[in-house]
């Protein structure tokens, strides 16, 4: 019913920048919060950044001042601008969105993208 497709991952040197994008499509009635989480091998997935439909944001302490999340409500997209990347930012990054569908507008459900690899290494 709802698909999230990420793009923009890759390999970058320490101190470099990457921009991740995610587009939601399908039977979307409305989208509440959107965000990005990441997961390293053998570790739990952690929230990186989140943005509500009115633009309020919150970030993990480890990325504050370096990452910026934004969204385009008209296009159902969310973007994560990552600057001053560090090796410890290496992970698979997942886009997620809390969505109400036309089939069930009274129900909010979290959908996830397939993930995109970000590697920071010299």
N, C-alpha and C positions, 0 to 999 in steps of 0.2 A: 504493500500500500504506500509506503514511504521509503524513499531511497536517499541516502547521503553519500555523496561522492567527493572524496578529497583529492587534492592535487598540490604539487609544489614541494614535496620532499626531495631529499638528495643529500649529497656529500658536500660539506663546506669546511673550510679551515677555521680554527679557533679565532674568534673576533669577527667572523663574517656574519652575514645575514641571510635569512631565508624567509619566504612568505608562503604560508599555507592557506589554501582556500578550500571551502566546502560548500557545495550546493545541495539543497534539499529539494526533492521533487516528489510528485505523487498526489495522493488524495488528501491534500493539506487544507484543513479548515483554519487553523492558526498555529503559530509557533510561539511558545513561551521562551524559556531560556535556551540559549545555544552555548556551546563551549568546546573546549579542547582538553583532552586528557592524554597522558602518555604512559607507556609501559616499557620497562627494560626487562630483558630476559631474566626470569627467576624472581622478579619483583612484582609487587602489587601495582595495579594501575592507579595513577594519581591525577587529580584534577590540576590542570595547568592554569586555565583561565575560563571565565564564564561571563556571559553578558545576557541581561534580561531584555525583554521586548522594548522597554523604555530606555535602554542604553546604560543601565547600571552595570558596573563591572567589578569583578574581584579576581585576584591573582594568587597563585602560590607564592610564598615568600621568596622562593629560589629564583623566580623569574621577574619579580617586581622591578620596574625601571628598565628592563631589557625587552620584554615582550609587550605587545599591544594587541588587544582583541577588538574587532569591530564587526558590524553586521549591516546588511542592507535588507531591511524588512520587505521591501517591494520585490526583491529578487530571491528572497529566502536563502541568502548566503551569509557565511561567517568567515572572517579572515583572521589569521594570526600572524602578525609581523614580528619576527624574531631577530633581534639585533644582539651584538656582542656575544655570540654563541660560544658556549664552553663545551669541552668534551663530555661533561656530565649531563648535557642536554640530549645526548645521543639516546634515542628511543624510537619506538613506533608511536606515532601521534594519531589519535582518534578524534574525529569530530562527533559531536552528539547534539541532539536537539529534543526538547520536550514538545511533543506535537499533539494537537487534537485533529482527528481526521473527520472528513465529511460523514463517514459511516458511523462514527461514534463521537460526536462533538462534545459530549459531556465527560469524556475520558481522556486523561493526559497520559501519554506513554513516551518513554525515552527510546529514541532510535539512535543507532550507532553506524558510523561509516566503517569501511573495511580496513582503514589504517594506512598510514604512509610513513615510510622510514626516513628518519632524520639522523644523519651521522656527522659528527663534528670531530675532525681529526686532521692532523698535519701530515 
